[in-house]
């Protein structure tokens, strides 16, 4: 798990807590912040996935060049 995936997991968890707390207390602003944090977490996950795919592709190219 790289930094982007960790950031994504943290933001998603933080967002879920804010979203739930805002919903329970009727605090629309807190709930909106939670939803934004969850979206930010999803974006970090997507960036991490892209980095993983790039690393995997580079590794495969290296393997082919070594043969």
Backbone torsions as a table, in degrees:
resi	resn	phi	psi	omega
1	UNK	NA	124.4	-179.4
2	UNK	-92.6	-180.0	-176.8
3	UNK	-59.2	-38.3	-177.9
4	UNK	-64.5	-40.8	178.9
5	UNK	-67.5	-37.0	177.6
6	UNK	-65.5	-46.7	178.1
7	UNK	-59.1	-41.4	179.9
8	UNK	-61.9	-44.5	-179.7
9	UNK	-64.5	-41.0	179.6
10	UNK	-65.2	-46.6	-179.5
11	UNK	-63.8	-39.7	178.5
12	UNK	-63.8	-43.3	179.9
13	UNK	-65.7	-45.1	178.6
14	UNK	-61.2	-42.5	179.8
15	UNK	-64.6	-40.1	179.5
16	UNK	-62.9	-41.2	178.7
17	UNK	-64.2	-46.6	179.2
18	UNK	-63.0	-43.0	-179.6
19	UNK	-60.2	-46.9	-179.5
20	UNK	-66.2	-44.9	-179.6
21	UNK	-63.4	-41.5	178.0
22	UNK	-63.8	-39.0	178.6
23	UNK	-66.4	-40.0	-179.2
24	UNK	-70.7	-35.8	-176.3
25	UNK	-94.6	-7.0	-177.6
26	UNK	77.6	17.9	-179.6
27	UNK	-89.9	95.4	-176.2
28	UNK	-63.6	-34.2	-179.5
29	UNK	-66.1	-45.5	179.2
30	UNK	-63.7	-40.2	179.3
31	UNK	-64.3	-41.2	178.1
32	UNK	-64.7	-40.2	177.0
33	UNK	-60.5	-39.9	178.8
34	UNK	-62.8	-43.2	178.9
35	UNK	-63.8	-39.6	178.2
36	UNK	-65.9	-40.1	177.8
37	UNK	-62.7	-39.4	178.2
38	UNK	-65.0	-39.0	177.0
39	UNK	-65.6	-40.6	177.6
40	UNK	-61.5	-40.3	177.5
41	UNK	-62.9	-40.8	178.6
42	UNK	-64.2	-37.4	178.5
43	UNK	-65.2	-42.5	177.3
44	UNK	-61.7	-40.1	177.4
45	UNK	-61.5	-42.2	-179.8
46	UNK	-63.1	-41.9	178.3
47	UNK	-64.1	-42.2	177.5
48	UNK	-61.3	-40.4	178.1
49	UNK	-63.6	-40.6	178.3
50	UNK	-63.6	-42.5	178.3
51	UNK	-63.2	-41.2	177.7
52	UNK	-60.9	-44.2	-179.7
53	UNK	-64.4	-40.1	179.2
54	UNK	-65.1	-42.3	178.1
55	UNK	-62.7	-43.0	-179.6
56	UNK	-63.6	-43.8	178.4
57	UNK	-62.1	-42.0	179.1
58	UNK	-65.1	-39.1	178.0
59	UNK	-63.3	-40.7	-179.8
60	UNK	-66.7	-38.4	177.4
61	UNK	-64.4	-43.7	178.9
62	UNK	-60.0	-42.4	179.4
63	UNK	-61.5	-41.5	-179.3
64	UNK	-68.9	-34.3	179.3
65	UNK	-72.5	-28.6	179.3
66	UNK	-72.7	-22.2	-177.2
67	UNK	-86.3	NA	NA
